[in-house]
């Protein structure tokens, strides 16, 4: 890959793509960098990629998704069905320490805010080079998996691939196809059946699932609105496909002695859950019982996923730690040098530090818009489940708001003794601003069961 930013000239060639990238700091343009991709012809001509453009391939995303980075296919043979998972791989066009890599490393992840999405890579690069486009050839990192009847892995392979995305679907479109399963379009229904077997295998191996509905507040056309998300068949299908990819890539890395940032979670004792409890209460008890997951170059179990090893690798356009794994896997396939263990440790530490800032920004933004939405609807009586006191002295408590299906921290004025799982009726009194986010003061009107 070549770079020339001394005179803003564009390096052109019949088999090179170029993109203008504007790097900004504090919203001020500081430099213009001309970036050229790998020779696309090199991938086209080399022996290291597998042409999968003959497979019917699906992308399934929310309607407003910007970074379309994963796709799925099914391959039918006389005596078997194979699941294919494809992930758009920036590592095929970008190298470690390139200007684009440095931008992604600094950003750490795409930031999802109520009012906008701030992408990890520049938006024009995503649109022109990285996102999986409909009815066009796309280079990916793919895994091919044949499952046993019980959902365990019979065989798996990993390739650099070229795919053609035939079907760009929303989750609603996909749910309809899965439910109706028309004979002329039964591939998606078959994928759902196979990946549901895989899900059941993980459950039998101790995986745990967070269930229920989640309310998300967004600012659209200067108006706050709330959308509700639940695990529909197509969302479960995609979630399971991504977990399968993460497991296969981790197995491949272990077999080929590739150091990658494995995602691990130690085992823990899970309390017996009363399924008569509301899902928000069960989820809270479950989360509290789990050990924190962590990143390590030494593979280990991921307890709550029910997997012997796992790596996050399905979002390299929007999460830098995933991109590091793609660098390693594609470099191995292309017979290039791998990132050393020492350098990988440094990159992991850098990611963790930057990710903390990203998470704080998203958390504060989420709190702000949830608070604004509650205040707009302050005339409503709010039904909640009490989860725990964060600070009894300051009357700060975490509750699950039944009306809108999200957790929120209120300052609760009450003379009653409130315990975990109590159903409470709250009325908003007023709000106050502190340095970080809005505080909402409420009065507990009624306790129930």
N, C-alpha and C positions, 0 to 999 in steps of 0.2 A: 504494500500500500504506500502511495506517495502523497506528500503534502507540500503545499506551497502557499504561504500566506503573506509573502513579502510584497507582492504586487497585485494580489487578488485575482491573478490569472487562473484560468481553468485548464487543467490538464485534460486533453481529449484524446481518445483513441477509439477505434471501432469496437473494441471489446472492453471498454471501461465505462463505468457510470460515474457521474459527478453530481455532487450536491453542495449547495451553499448553506453553510451553517452559521447562525449568529449566536455567539455566546454572550450572555448578559450577566451582569452582577448588579444587584439592586436596581433592576429594570433599566440599566444603562448599557447601551451597546459598547462593548470594549474591543471586539475583534471580529473579523470575518475570516473564516477558515474554509479553504477549499478542500473537500475530502473526496477521495476516489475510492471506489470499492475494489475488492479483488477482481481480477479478470473473471467475468462470468463465464467466459469461454473455457477457462481452466477447469471449472467444475463440470461444465458440459462435456468436456472431452476426457476427463480423467476417469479412472476405474473405481473411484471411491464413493460414487453415489449410485443409488438404486432408483430407477425410473418407476414411479408408482402412479403416473398420470392416468393409467387405465382404471384405477380404483375409483369407485364412487366415494367422494369425500365430503364430510359435513363440518361446518363450523356452527357452533351454537353459542350465542351470547345475548346479553341484554341489548335492547334496541339502541342504546346510546353508547355502546362500547367503542372506544377509539382504537385500543391496541388488541387486534384480533391475533392471538398468538398460538392458538391450539386448534387442532382438527382431528377427526376420527374417521376410520374406514373399517370395512370388514372384507376379508378375502375368503372366498369360497373355493375350496378344493373338493375333490371327489369324496374324500374321507375325513375332512376337517374344516373347521371354521377358525380363522385367525383374526384377532383384534389388532388393528393398527392405531397407534397414537402418534400424532405429528406435532412437533413444536417448532415454530419459526425460530431460527437460530442466528442471532446477530453475530455469533462467533465465526460464521462463514464469510462475513464481510468486514468485520472489525477485529483488530488485534489488541491484545493487552497493551496499555500505555498509549494507544492512539488517542488523538484529541477527543473522539467520540467516546472512547472507553473512559477517559478522564472525566468527561461530563457526567456519564452514567454513574461512575464511582462516587463522585462528589454528591450527586443527588440521592444515591442509594436506592431509591424506589420512587415509583409514581405516587403522587400525593392526591388523595381523593378528598376534596373539600365540598362543602354543601353548595358553593357557588360556582366551582370550576374544578377541572382536573389538571394538575400540573404534571406532565409526563417526565419520565426519567430521561428519555432520549428526546432530542428536538422533534417537534411534531412533523416537520416536513420529511425527516429521515424515516420516521415511523410509517408515514403514508406512502412514501416512494419506494422504500427498501425493505422494511421489516414486517409490516403487517401482512397477514395472509389474505390475499385479494381473491374475490370471486372470479371464477372462469379464467384464471391466469396461472401460469406455472410459478410455484413457490418452492424454494429450497428450505429443507427442514432437517431437524434431528428427529428420527422416528424409531419407534420400537414396535416389533411384531411379536405377538404373544398367542400361544395356543394354550387353552385352559383345559384342565381335567374336568370331569363331571362335577366334582365337588368344589370347583372354583380355584383350586391351586394351580400353579404354573407348571405346565407340562414341558414347554420349551419357550425360549425367548431369544430374540436377536435385536441388535441395534445397528442402525444405518444412518448415513447422510442420504437424504432422499430428495426427489423432485415430485411434488404432488400438484394436482389441479383441484381446487376447491369448487366442486359442482353445486353445492347447496349451502347458501348463507342463510341460516335460520335464527330466529329468536327462540327463546325458551318456550314461548307460547306456541309457536309453529311446531317445534319439536314435540311438545307434549301431545299435540293433536295427532301428529304422525304416529307416535308411539301407541296412543290409545286406539286409533282406527286401524293401524297396521294394514294399509291397502296392499294387495298382492304385488302391484307394480312398484311399490316403494316400501318393501319390507326390511330393507337393510338396517334401518334405524331401530326397528322393533327387535331385530335379532341382536343388535349390539346391546340393547337394553336388557334382554334376557341373559346374555353372557355376562355382562358386567354386574347384574344383580346376583348371579351365582358367585361372582368374585366378592361382592359386598357381604354375602352370607358367609363365605369362607372366612373373611376377616372377623366377622362377628363371632364365629365359632372359635377364633383364635384370640378372643379377648378384646377386640376393638370396641370403642365407646363412641356414642353419637350424641351430639347436641341437637335436640329436636325443637320444633316450634316455629313460630312466626316472628320475624324481625321487622320493625318499622324503621324506615330511613327517611330523614327529612332533607329535601333539596330545595334550592332556590332556582326556580324556572320562570323566565320572563318576569323577573322582579317580584315573583309571588312564591311564598313558601307552600310546598305541598309534601304530603307524606305518601310513600309507597310501602307496600307490605310484601315481604319476601318469605317464601316457605320452600321446603325441599320437595319440589314436584319431581315426577319421574325423570325429566330431562336434566334437571339440576343434579339429581343423584347420579345419573349416567355420567355426566361430565366430571363430577367430583371423583367418581370411582375410576374413570379413565386416567385422570391426572395422578391419583394415588398409585395406580398400576405402573404408570410411566416412572414415577419417583422410585418405586421399589425395583423395577427392572434396571434402571440406570445405576442404582446403588449396587445391585448384584453384579452387573457388568464391570463396574469400577473395582469391586473386590476381586473378581476373577482375573482382571487384567492389571492389578496392582496400581491403580490410578488413585492418587490422593485427591479427594474432593471434600467439600464442606458438608458432611453428613448431618442430617437433622435427627437428633436422638432424644429419647425421653425415658427416664428410668421408671421401673414398675412401682406401683403404689397400691395401698389397700383401699378398695372402693367400698363405700358404705352400701348397705342394702337399701335400695331406693323404693319408696312407696309410689307406685304408678297411679295412685289416686290423687297424688299431689299435682298441682298445676305444673306444666313443663318448665316454667321460669324458676320454680323452686327446685325441681330436680336438677336442672342445668347448673344452678348455683351450687348445690351440694356436690355435684360431680366435678365442677371446676376447682372447688376448694380442696378436693381430695387428690388432685393430680399434681405430680412433680412438674416443674417448669421444663420445657423442652430446651435443648441447647445445641450449638453447632460444634462439631468436632471432626478432625481428620481421621479419627479412629472410629470405625463403624460400630454401632451398638443398636439395641432394640429401640423401636418407637412404640411405647406401651399402649397409648390410647388409639393408635392406628392398627394395632394387632399385627405389626410387621417386624421381621427380624432385622431389617435395615431400611433406611429411607433417606432420600435427598430431595430437597425442593429444587425442581429443575424445569417446571412447566410455565414459568413466567419470566423468561430472560429479557423481555422487552421492558418489563416494569418492576423487576426486583434484581439488584446487582448480584446478590449471592447466587441466584440461579444462573446468571451469565458466567460466573466463575466455573461452574460445573460444565457448562457448554464449551467453554474454552478447552477444558481438559479432555472431554470426550471427543470433540471434533478434531483436536490436535492429535489424539491417539489414532483415530481413524485415518487421518491425513499424514500420519507418520512424521509429525512435527514435535518439537520439544514441548514438554509439559511444564507447568508452573511448579517450582520446587516447594517442598513442604515449608521451608522457612518463609518464602515469599507469600505462600498461601496463608500462613498464620498472620502475617502483617495485613493482608487484604481482608481477612475475616475480622480482625480487630478494627480496621478502618470502617468496614461495613456496619459492625455493631454500634460504633460510636455515632455514625451518621443516621442509622436506623432509629436510634433513640430520639433524635431530633425530629425525624419524620413522624414517628408515632405520637410524640407530644403535640406536634402541630395539628395532626388529624384529630387527636383526642380533644384538644381545646376547641377546634373548629366545630366538631360534632356537638360538643356541649353547648356552644353558643347558639347553634341553629335549633337544637332541641329546646333550649330555653326560650328562644324567640317564638317558636311554634306554640309552646305551652302558654306563653304570655298573650299571644294573639287570641288563643282560645280560653283565656283565663276565667270566663264566665261559666265554663263547664265544671261540673263536679268530677273529680278524678278518682277512679277506682284503682287501687294499687295492692300489690303484695309486698309486705315488708321483708327485706332481706337482711340488713344488719345496720347497726350504728357505726358510722365511721368516726364520729366524735360525739359522744353523748353530751359532753359539757357544752359543745357548740350546737347541739341539736341537729347535727349533720347526719343524714341517713341515706342509705342506698335502697331504692325501691324499684319494683317492676311496674310500670304504668300499663295497666290492662287495656285502657282505651286505645293506646297507640303502639303497644307491643315493643317498648324499649325500656331499658334501665335508666334511671336518673337519680341524681343526688339532690334532695330537698333539705331545707332547714325546717324541721317539723315542730310546731308548737302543740304540745299535748300534755295533759295531766295523767294520762293513762299509761300503763305499762305495756309496751309493744314488744312482741317477740317474733322471731323468724316464722314466716308463713302466715302471719296474721293478715287478713284482708282489711284494708283501711280505706276510708273515704276521706279525700283531701279537698280543701278549697284554697285556691291561691289567694294570698293576702296582698303581697307586693313583691318587688324584686330590688336587688341592690347590685351595684357593680363593684368588683374587686379588680385587682391587677390582671387576673387570668381569665375569668369568665363570670357570667351572670349567676348570682345566687337567687334562688326563688324560695320565698318564705310561704309556708302553707299551714293551715290549721287542720288538725285531725278532727273530723266531725263524728266519725263512727268507726267502731271496731267490729269486725265480723269474723266468720270462720270460713 
